[in-house]
């Protein structure tokens, strides 16, 4: 299956082909929107994190919510360093050069994989970018079009290279 490519899009898969779903129609959260406005128009530092922590949540996106993540059972956010090597330039998937494209879209250049679950994580409904390994601020949220039920041990949730995409509206 190909990922949906809307404002934000990704293909969300579980190991062993047990389940899967798409995510779509997400947005920058209020926190990120305020940071961008202050940086672009008000002369403030953006304070963009050097590392983003990709998390899963059992609730759907809200502009102001931080999300309800699974607790225990080997769940932890996945750290992805903000770099040209880890996120594609806007000119093409897999690019490691500075962005020069016109589509405003980036995607992961490497697989993003969670440790296998050691128990239930629940019904996953969204994917979020945070600025800390725990707590912190949610910057981006995208909803799954169908929930992924991590109902016990042995589930490995993963985004293959190029499958997790983010587009700045252009």
C-alpha angles and dihedrals in degrees: 000000000000121000118254109248109210128131087308122004143168144163111239117198140175123216119259089030090269096140142343145170144177129254123214147147098048132146148191109285122240089262093057093042091054092048091052094048091049092047098045101037109017103045096245127138113262091216092206111187119250088221129033119207113215113213139182124223138197093217133063125257125280124179093242103028125105093207134241108265127194114267124219126339092104094302117150135148116263116240117225117180114227102245145127088252095055101040124043123241115249091253096071146345111270094022116144096187125098112280117276103152129110101224098075092223130132131177138188114278093201135039115275108209133174123216112264112273116255091198141352119323093181133230105334113212107165146024121222140189115222133184095225139046089243132009107353125116129314110227103174134021132185128181127228112236087220125022121249111222111212092190102170147339126328101042115134114193114201144165112211118220110289095015100098107068134178124190128194105218110258 
